[in-house]
Amino acid sequence: MTDGQENRLEAGRESAGTLGPTGSARSMEPLRSSGTTDPEGRTGVGQRSVLEVEHLVKQYPGADVPVLNDISFRIPKGKVFVVLGPSGSGKSTLLRTIAGLEPIQGGRILLDGRTVESGDASKGVRAPRGNRVSGTRSTDLRTRIGMVFQSYDLFPNKTVLDNVTMAPVLVQKRSRDEARKEALELLDRVGLADRKDAWPNELSGGQRQRVAICRALILHPEIMLFDEVTAALDPEMVREVLQVILELADQGLTMMIVTHEMAFARGIADHIVLLDRGSLVEESDDPERFFTDPATERARQFLSTFTYERRRGDGVGEQAHQAGQGNV
């Protein structure tokens, strides 16, 4: 880890407990933004957008309310877009719709200005099924959006090297020699070249997650989606995975990250949004301001959950402080 990467993590960790005032009411406030937006509230205006999401709606059949409701944002090339929010707010579902794993019932998703997914607007938010644009989710377009899950999802009957080379050979029809050469380079970059012949069950959780990152990168995606990739890891393994993501950010890879690691989010984000009950309730292109002086009461409430203080004499023991830690 370089000094700059170390400083980004440490700066986030040291100041993660410095929050704005908190309140008690659980109110849903209108979206506020300190960034540059267009008249429709989308961010990233004036820069080339790799990914655009316009008025996205996701609703499951029979559900009374949508899981995602009128979500709009843009992610400029080379930027790191971090999504925060409580469990059940729709963060993982948002990533899955962008990756093409879930159909949408409203709005559209664009990659480099080209629509890759469109909702069935004629049936409104209660439409039972998404309407995919015919022919636009080609194999090429699908591989241009990479995704890494918290559960690794490696093939247990394949070696590390085979896990990484399978998709470029079978899906992109690249030669085995070319795929093997690039896979070895990627594994070397994440410190796993010596484990190329190992089986997934012989690796630690952090190592398996780094293999999963290599497996996504070898497809040359234009944007990478990370869905709480440290959630299933022991604390000591978290840092080695976050270091890889920091290095990718320093190399200019466009990324969208869902995480509960507050210090990491603060250190890596170019833009932060808070998702709650399927809606964007706050966004900021100034991470420091978001963490120290959030614009909404809901954001102050969310951030306050990462700081605990126990009073002596109340039967629960000494002070416990969990600012900056993930998985709360």
C-alpha beads as a LAMMPS data file, in Angstrom:
LAMMPS data file: protein, C-alpha beads

328 atoms
327 bonds

1 atom types
1 bond types

-500.0 500.0 xlo xhi
-500.0 500.0 ylo yhi
-500.0 500.0 zlo zhi

Masses

1 110.0

Atoms # bond

1 1 1 0.000 0.000 0.000
2 1 1 1.393 3.393 -0.982
3 1 1 1.672 6.322 1.415
4 1 1 -1.201 8.021 -0.389
5 1 1 -3.472 5.000 -0.048
6 1 1 -2.495 4.607 3.600
7 1 1 -3.319 8.256 4.231
8 1 1 -6.713 7.928 2.574
9 1 1 -7.692 5.033 4.812
10 1 1 -6.234 6.579 7.948
11 1 1 -7.845 9.955 7.308
12 1 1 -11.196 8.278 6.937
13 1 1 -10.678 6.155 10.032
14 1 1 -9.480 8.974 12.287
15 1 1 -12.331 11.309 11.410
16 1 1 -15.155 8.815 10.935
17 1 1 -16.420 9.488 14.421
18 1 1 -16.672 13.244 13.844
19 1 1 -20.300 13.553 12.911
20 1 1 -22.807 16.331 12.729
21 1 1 -25.595 16.720 15.287
22 1 1 -28.060 13.880 15.503
23 1 1 -31.787 13.809 15.975
24 1 1 -34.396 11.278 16.990
25 1 1 -37.133 11.566 14.382
26 1 1 -36.992 9.095 11.491
27 1 1 -38.139 11.496 8.802
28 1 1 -37.879 11.038 5.057
29 1 1 -36.507 14.333 3.781
30 1 1 -36.262 15.414 0.144
31 1 1 -32.998 14.646 -1.623
32 1 1 -30.408 17.357 -1.125
33 1 1 -27.170 17.632 -3.003
34 1 1 -23.979 19.642 -2.707
35 1 1 -22.778 18.500 -6.148
36 1 1 -23.408 19.633 -9.699
37 1 1 -26.765 18.457 -10.993
38 1 1 -28.975 18.981 -14.002
39 1 1 -32.632 20.112 -13.749
40 1 1 -33.702 16.498 -13.217
41 1 1 -31.361 16.062 -10.252
42 1 1 -28.769 13.844 -11.913
43 1 1 -25.159 14.203 -10.853
44 1 1 -21.961 14.317 -12.869
45 1 1 -23.197 16.898 -15.392
46 1 1 -20.499 18.336 -17.646
47 1 1 -18.297 15.233 -17.572
48 1 1 -18.353 12.128 -19.725
49 1 1 -20.617 9.657 -17.963
50 1 1 -19.776 5.979 -18.123
51 1 1 -23.017 5.005 -16.386
52 1 1 -26.332 6.856 -16.251
53 1 1 -29.419 5.808 -14.344
54 1 1 -32.619 7.711 -15.096
55 1 1 -35.762 7.457 -12.941
56 1 1 -35.172 3.773 -12.230
57 1 1 -38.001 1.809 -10.621
58 1 1 -37.726 -1.757 -9.375
59 1 1 -40.812 -3.485 -7.991
60 1 1 -41.401 -7.162 -7.384
61 1 1 -44.711 -8.778 -8.412
62 1 1 -47.316 -8.477 -5.674
63 1 1 -45.333 -5.888 -3.688
64 1 1 -47.196 -2.807 -2.487
65 1 1 -44.216 -0.470 -2.846
66 1 1 -41.181 -0.476 -5.133
67 1 1 -37.806 -1.631 -3.858
68 1 1 -36.234 1.244 -5.789
69 1 1 -38.243 4.340 -6.587
70 1 1 -37.261 7.046 -9.087
71 1 1 -33.473 6.648 -8.772
72 1 1 -31.363 8.953 -10.965
73 1 1 -27.613 9.592 -11.051
74 1 1 -24.588 9.672 -13.349
75 1 1 -21.094 8.301 -12.765
76 1 1 -18.332 10.128 -14.680
77 1 1 -15.390 8.198 -16.083
78 1 1 -12.674 7.442 -13.538
79 1 1 -14.765 8.343 -10.485
80 1 1 -15.615 6.282 -7.416
81 1 1 -19.318 6.354 -6.557
82 1 1 -20.131 5.028 -3.069
83 1 1 -23.615 3.929 -1.989
84 1 1 -24.397 3.896 1.734
85 1 1 -27.581 2.981 3.545
86 1 1 -29.144 0.712 6.147
87 1 1 -29.817 -2.958 5.497
88 1 1 -32.863 -3.448 3.311
89 1 1 -32.625 -0.036 1.682
90 1 1 -32.149 -1.468 -1.815
91 1 1 -28.374 -1.069 -2.261
92 1 1 -27.631 -4.578 -3.508
93 1 1 -30.771 -4.594 -5.656
94 1 1 -29.595 -1.385 -7.303
95 1 1 -26.292 -3.007 -8.251
96 1 1 -28.059 -6.108 -9.524
97 1 1 -30.325 -4.078 -11.815
98 1 1 -27.315 -2.228 -13.226
99 1 1 -25.487 -5.519 -13.805
100 1 1 -28.515 -6.926 -15.652
101 1 1 -29.322 -9.533 -13.018
102 1 1 -32.730 -7.998 -12.230
103 1 1 -35.255 -6.472 -14.678
104 1 1 -36.600 -2.996 -13.979
105 1 1 -40.152 -1.675 -14.107
106 1 1 -39.424 1.964 -14.870
107 1 1 -36.708 4.298 -16.097
108 1 1 -33.602 3.265 -17.976
109 1 1 -29.919 2.396 -17.575
110 1 1 -27.327 3.729 -20.012
111 1 1 -23.715 2.698 -20.567
112 1 1 -21.609 5.211 -22.497
113 1 1 -24.813 6.912 -23.627
114 1 1 -26.381 3.719 -24.960
115 1 1 -29.525 2.347 -23.345
116 1 1 -28.876 -1.169 -22.051
117 1 1 -32.027 -1.608 -19.975
118 1 1 -35.425 0.078 -20.108
119 1 1 -38.394 -0.301 -17.771
120 1 1 -41.974 -0.812 -18.869
121 1 1 -43.145 2.767 -18.357
122 1 1 -46.536 2.152 -19.987
123 1 1 -47.594 0.002 -17.041
124 1 1 -46.275 2.343 -14.373
125 1 1 -44.476 1.346 -11.196
126 1 1 -46.728 -1.658 -10.618
127 1 1 -45.746 -3.379 -13.848
128 1 1 -45.011 -7.017 -12.924
129 1 1 -42.128 -7.464 -15.361
130 1 1 -39.282 -5.436 -16.797
131 1 1 -39.074 -4.751 -20.502
132 1 1 -35.533 -5.170 -21.748
133 1 1 -34.528 -3.290 -24.861
134 1 1 -34.302 -5.872 -27.618
135 1 1 -30.742 -6.845 -28.418
136 1 1 -29.010 -4.201 -26.316
137 1 1 -27.891 -6.472 -23.459
138 1 1 -25.474 -8.290 -25.709
139 1 1 -22.612 -10.360 -24.365
140 1 1 -20.302 -7.452 -25.113
141 1 1 -22.379 -5.006 -23.099
142 1 1 -22.808 -7.421 -20.188
143 1 1 -19.063 -7.930 -19.864
144 1 1 -18.446 -4.169 -19.868
145 1 1 -20.092 -4.001 -16.436
146 1 1 -18.136 -6.088 -13.928
147 1 1 -19.508 -7.105 -10.542
148 1 1 -17.923 -8.605 -7.444
149 1 1 -20.210 -10.148 -4.832
150 1 1 -19.680 -10.543 -1.110
151 1 1 -19.974 -14.342 -1.434
152 1 1 -17.033 -14.750 -3.899
153 1 1 -18.953 -17.254 -6.105
154 1 1 -15.835 -19.062 -7.294
155 1 1 -16.212 -22.440 -8.990
156 1 1 -15.080 -24.954 -6.334
157 1 1 -14.009 -27.525 -8.950
158 1 1 -11.699 -25.090 -10.756
159 1 1 -8.267 -23.862 -9.756
160 1 1 -7.609 -20.178 -9.142
161 1 1 -6.188 -19.768 -12.627
162 1 1 -9.088 -21.609 -14.269
163 1 1 -11.615 -19.476 -12.368
164 1 1 -10.032 -16.332 -13.778
165 1 1 -9.574 -17.546 -17.376
166 1 1 -12.927 -19.268 -17.888
167 1 1 -15.033 -16.219 -18.847
168 1 1 -12.609 -14.604 -21.307
169 1 1 -12.179 -17.952 -23.099
170 1 1 -15.814 -19.127 -23.122
171 1 1 -17.655 -15.790 -23.281
172 1 1 -15.268 -13.448 -25.103
173 1 1 -13.744 -16.222 -27.242
174 1 1 -10.195 -15.123 -26.460
175 1 1 -7.320 -17.574 -26.837
176 1 1 -6.335 -19.616 -23.811
177 1 1 -2.757 -18.413 -24.022
178 1 1 -3.813 -14.761 -24.030
179 1 1 -6.236 -15.280 -21.145
180 1 1 -3.668 -17.224 -19.132
181 1 1 -1.023 -14.526 -19.624
182 1 1 -3.335 -11.744 -18.473
183 1 1 -4.703 -13.830 -15.593
184 1 1 -1.193 -14.410 -14.256
185 1 1 -0.465 -10.685 -14.489
186 1 1 -3.646 -9.857 -12.569
187 1 1 -2.977 -12.477 -9.913
188 1 1 0.518 -11.076 -9.497
189 1 1 -0.915 -7.574 -9.027
190 1 1 -3.064 -8.774 -6.117
191 1 1 -0.312 -10.914 -4.587
192 1 1 -1.675 -14.316 -5.573
193 1 1 0.570 -15.457 -8.428
194 1 1 1.934 -18.238 -6.235
195 1 1 -1.595 -19.525 -5.602
196 1 1 -2.602 -19.956 -9.258
197 1 1 -2.888 -23.734 -8.955
198 1 1 -4.695 -23.708 -5.607
199 1 1 -8.345 -24.696 -5.171
200 1 1 -10.829 -22.166 -3.714
201 1 1 -11.223 -24.166 -0.500
202 1 1 -7.485 -23.817 0.097
203 1 1 -7.701 -20.014 0.168
204 1 1 -8.634 -17.577 2.902
205 1 1 -11.706 -15.395 2.461
206 1 1 -9.589 -12.398 1.549
207 1 1 -7.685 -14.406 -1.061
208 1 1 -10.901 -15.717 -2.602
209 1 1 -12.263 -12.197 -2.841
210 1 1 -9.104 -11.019 -4.582
211 1 1 -9.479 -13.872 -7.080
212 1 1 -13.072 -12.757 -7.693
213 1 1 -11.816 -9.229 -8.399
214 1 1 -9.294 -10.601 -10.924
215 1 1 -12.035 -12.657 -12.559
216 1 1 -14.068 -9.490 -13.135
217 1 1 -11.124 -7.334 -14.226
218 1 1 -9.938 -9.738 -16.920
219 1 1 -13.096 -8.983 -18.912
220 1 1 -11.977 -5.330 -19.196
221 1 1 -15.157 -3.754 -17.772
222 1 1 -15.769 -0.047 -18.150
223 1 1 -17.222 0.085 -14.645
224 1 1 -16.848 -2.226 -11.651
225 1 1 -19.619 -2.841 -9.131
226 1 1 -18.624 -3.973 -5.624
227 1 1 -21.390 -5.306 -3.394
228 1 1 -20.206 -5.266 0.242
229 1 1 -17.163 -7.302 -0.724
230 1 1 -15.755 -7.305 2.819
231 1 1 -18.992 -8.254 4.602
232 1 1 -18.118 -11.964 4.826
233 1 1 -14.480 -11.449 5.814
234 1 1 -12.716 -11.559 9.145
235 1 1 -11.480 -8.101 10.216
236 1 1 -7.849 -8.976 9.507
237 1 1 -8.707 -9.910 5.923
238 1 1 -10.682 -6.761 5.170
239 1 1 -7.658 -4.545 4.672
240 1 1 -6.027 -6.693 1.968
241 1 1 -9.192 -6.501 -0.159
242 1 1 -9.677 -2.768 0.419
243 1 1 -6.055 -2.191 -0.595
244 1 1 -6.737 -3.779 -4.003
245 1 1 -9.776 -1.536 -4.512
246 1 1 -7.772 1.541 -3.509
247 1 1 -5.148 0.650 -6.103
248 1 1 -7.845 0.293 -8.770
249 1 1 -9.170 3.743 -7.841
250 1 1 -5.683 5.214 -8.131
251 1 1 -5.429 3.675 -11.610
252 1 1 -8.602 5.500 -12.700
253 1 1 -11.065 2.608 -12.860
254 1 1 -14.676 3.756 -12.666
255 1 1 -16.332 2.057 -9.690
256 1 1 -19.632 1.878 -7.859
257 1 1 -19.215 0.561 -4.320
258 1 1 -21.756 -0.546 -1.729
259 1 1 -20.086 -0.774 1.661
260 1 1 -20.580 -0.545 5.418
261 1 1 -16.918 0.325 5.922
262 1 1 -17.280 4.004 6.811
263 1 1 -13.571 4.866 6.976
264 1 1 -13.033 3.211 3.611
265 1 1 -15.992 5.032 2.065
266 1 1 -14.704 8.341 3.350
267 1 1 -11.197 7.696 2.060
268 1 1 -12.037 6.441 -1.438
269 1 1 -15.268 8.162 -2.536
270 1 1 -15.494 10.915 -5.112
271 1 1 -19.262 10.956 -4.701
272 1 1 -21.500 9.518 -1.968
273 1 1 -25.214 8.809 -1.942
274 1 1 -27.405 7.630 0.920
275 1 1 -30.153 5.202 -0.015
276 1 1 -33.071 4.650 2.340
277 1 1 -36.331 2.780 1.729
278 1 1 -35.582 2.628 -1.968
279 1 1 -34.991 6.353 -2.466
280 1 1 -31.904 8.565 -2.643
281 1 1 -32.247 10.848 0.365
282 1 1 -28.886 12.605 0.200
283 1 1 -25.903 12.847 -2.115
284 1 1 -22.633 14.722 -2.047
285 1 1 -19.480 15.119 -4.120
286 1 1 -17.709 16.246 -0.928
287 1 1 -17.222 13.145 1.276
288 1 1 -15.794 15.179 4.146
289 1 1 -18.844 17.384 4.222
290 1 1 -21.158 14.382 4.062
291 1 1 -19.537 12.800 7.105
292 1 1 -19.074 15.986 9.176
293 1 1 -22.059 18.097 8.161
294 1 1 -24.710 16.011 6.379
295 1 1 -27.542 17.950 4.787
296 1 1 -30.424 15.764 5.983
297 1 1 -31.634 14.509 9.322
298 1 1 -31.788 10.986 7.910
299 1 1 -28.072 11.075 7.058
300 1 1 -27.230 12.326 10.562
301 1 1 -29.245 9.485 12.044
302 1 1 -27.547 6.909 9.819
303 1 1 -24.036 8.132 10.599
304 1 1 -24.764 8.282 14.329
305 1 1 -25.332 4.512 14.365
306 1 1 -21.599 4.029 13.879
307 1 1 -20.748 5.719 17.183
308 1 1 -21.671 4.132 20.504
309 1 1 -21.204 5.454 24.009
310 1 1 -22.203 3.467 27.078
311 1 1 -22.698 5.250 30.357
312 1 1 -21.112 3.831 33.506
313 1 1 -23.633 2.582 35.981
314 1 1 -26.274 1.649 33.440
315 1 1 -25.443 -2.042 33.704
316 1 1 -23.820 -2.440 30.330
317 1 1 -20.184 -1.679 31.118
318 1 1 -17.553 0.622 29.784
319 1 1 -17.505 2.939 26.821
320 1 1 -17.504 1.198 23.447
321 1 1 -16.658 3.077 20.330
322 1 1 -17.247 1.652 16.896
323 1 1 -16.787 4.715 14.711
324 1 1 -15.383 3.903 11.306
325 1 1 -16.035 0.177 11.557
326 1 1 -18.134 -1.750 9.098
327 1 1 -20.931 -4.308 9.569
328 1 1 -22.956 -2.472 12.173

Bonds

1 1 1 2
2 1 2 3
3 1 3 4
4 1 4 5
5 1 5 6
6 1 6 7
7 1 7 8
8 1 8 9
9 1 9 10
10 1 10 11
11 1 11 12
12 1 12 13
13 1 13 14
14 1 14 15
15 1 15 16
16 1 16 17
17 1 17 18
18 1 18 19
19 1 19 20
20 1 20 21
21 1 21 22
22 1 22 23
23 1 23 24
24 1 24 25
25 1 25 26
26 1 26 27
27 1 27 28
28 1 28 29
29 1 29 30
30 1 30 31
31 1 31 32
32 1 32 33
33 1 33 34
34 1 34 35
35 1 35 36
36 1 36 37
37 1 37 38
38 1 38 39
39 1 39 40
40 1 40 41
41 1 41 42
42 1 42 43
43 1 43 44
44 1 44 45
45 1 45 46
46 1 46 47
47 1 47 48
48 1 48 49
49 1 49 50
50 1 50 51
51 1 51 52
52 1 52 53
53 1 53 54
54 1 54 55
55 1 55 56
56 1 56 57
57 1 57 58
58 1 58 59
59 1 59 60
60 1 60 61
61 1 61 62
62 1 62 63
63 1 63 64
64 1 64 65
65 1 65 66
66 1 66 67
67 1 67 68
68 1 68 69
69 1 69 70
70 1 70 71
71 1 71 72
72 1 72 73
73 1 73 74
74 1 74 75
75 1 75 76
76 1 76 77
77 1 77 78
78 1 78 79
79 1 79 80
80 1 80 81
81 1 81 82
82 1 82 83
83 1 83 84
84 1 84 85
85 1 85 86
86 1 86 87
87 1 87 88
88 1 88 89
89 1 89 90
90 1 90 91
91 1 91 92
92 1 92 93
93 1 93 94
94 1 94 95
95 1 95 96
96 1 96 97
97 1 97 98
98 1 98 99
99 1 99 100
100 1 100 101
101 1 101 102
102 1 102 103
103 1 103 104
104 1 104 105
105 1 105 106
106 1 106 107
107 1 107 108
108 1 108 109
109 1 109 110
110 1 110 111
111 1 111 112
112 1 112 113
113 1 113 114
114 1 114 115
115 1 115 116
116 1 116 117
117 1 117 118
118 1 118 119
119 1 119 120
120 1 120 121
121 1 121 122
122 1 122 123
123 1 123 124
124 1 124 125
125 1 125 126
126 1 126 127
127 1 127 128
128 1 128 129
129 1 129 130
130 1 130 131
131 1 131 132
132 1 132 133
133 1 133 134
134 1 134 135
135 1 135 136
136 1 136 137
137 1 137 138
138 1 138 139
139 1 139 140
140 1 140 141
141 1 141 142
142 1 142 143
143 1 143 144
144 1 144 145
145 1 145 146
146 1 146 147
147 1 147 148
148 1 148 149
149 1 149 150
150 1 150 151
151 1 151 152
152 1 152 153
153 1 153 154
154 1 154 155
155 1 155 156
156 1 156 157
157 1 157 158
158 1 158 159
159 1 159 160
160 1 160 161
161 1 161 162
162 1 162 163
163 1 163 164
164 1 164 165
165 1 165 166
166 1 166 167
167 1 167 168
168 1 168 169
169 1 169 170
170 1 170 171
171 1 171 172
172 1 172 173
173 1 173 174
174 1 174 175
175 1 175 176
176 1 176 177
177 1 177 178
178 1 178 179
179 1 179 180
180 1 180 181
181 1 181 182
182 1 182 183
183 1 183 184
184 1 184 185
185 1 185 186
186 1 186 187
187 1 187 188
188 1 188 189
189 1 189 190
190 1 190 191
191 1 191 192
192 1 192 193
193 1 193 194
194 1 194 195
195 1 195 196
196 1 196 197
197 1 197 198
198 1 198 199
199 1 199 200
200 1 200 201
201 1 201 202
202 1 202 203
203 1 203 204
204 1 204 205
205 1 205 206
206 1 206 207
207 1 207 208
208 1 208 209
209 1 209 210
210 1 210 211
211 1 211 212
212 1 212 213
213 1 213 214
214 1 214 215
215 1 215 216
216 1 216 217
217 1 217 218
218 1 218 219
219 1 219 220
220 1 220 221
221 1 221 222
222 1 222 223
223 1 223 224
224 1 224 225
225 1 225 226
226 1 226 227
227 1 227 228
228 1 228 229
229 1 229 230
230 1 230 231
231 1 231 232
232 1 232 233
233 1 233 234
234 1 234 235
235 1 235 236
236 1 236 237
237 1 237 238
238 1 238 239
239 1 239 240
240 1 240 241
241 1 241 242
242 1 242 243
243 1 243 244
244 1 244 245
245 1 245 246
246 1 246 247
247 1 247 248
248 1 248 249
249 1 249 250
250 1 250 251
251 1 251 252
252 1 252 253
253 1 253 254
254 1 254 255
255 1 255 256
256 1 256 257
257 1 257 258
258 1 258 259
259 1 259 260
260 1 260 261
261 1 261 262
262 1 262 263
263 1 263 264
264 1 264 265
265 1 265 266
266 1 266 267
267 1 267 268
268 1 268 269
269 1 269 270
270 1 270 271
271 1 271 272
272 1 272 273
273 1 273 274
274 1 274 275
275 1 275 276
276 1 276 277
277 1 277 278
278 1 278 279
279 1 279 280
280 1 280 281
281 1 281 282
282 1 282 283
283 1 283 284
284 1 284 285
285 1 285 286
286 1 286 287
287 1 287 288
288 1 288 289
289 1 289 290
290 1 290 291
291 1 291 292
292 1 292 293
293 1 293 294
294 1 294 295
295 1 295 296
296 1 296 297
297 1 297 298
298 1 298 299
299 1 299 300
300 1 300 301
301 1 301 302
302 1 302 303
303 1 303 304
304 1 304 305
305 1 305 306
306 1 306 307
307 1 307 308
308 1 308 309
309 1 309 310
310 1 310 311
311 1 311 312
312 1 312 313
313 1 313 314
314 1 314 315
315 1 315 316
316 1 316 317
317 1 317 318
318 1 318 319
319 1 319 320
320 1 320 321
321 1 321 322
322 1 322 323
323 1 323 324
324 1 324 325
325 1 325 326
326 1 326 327
327 1 327 328
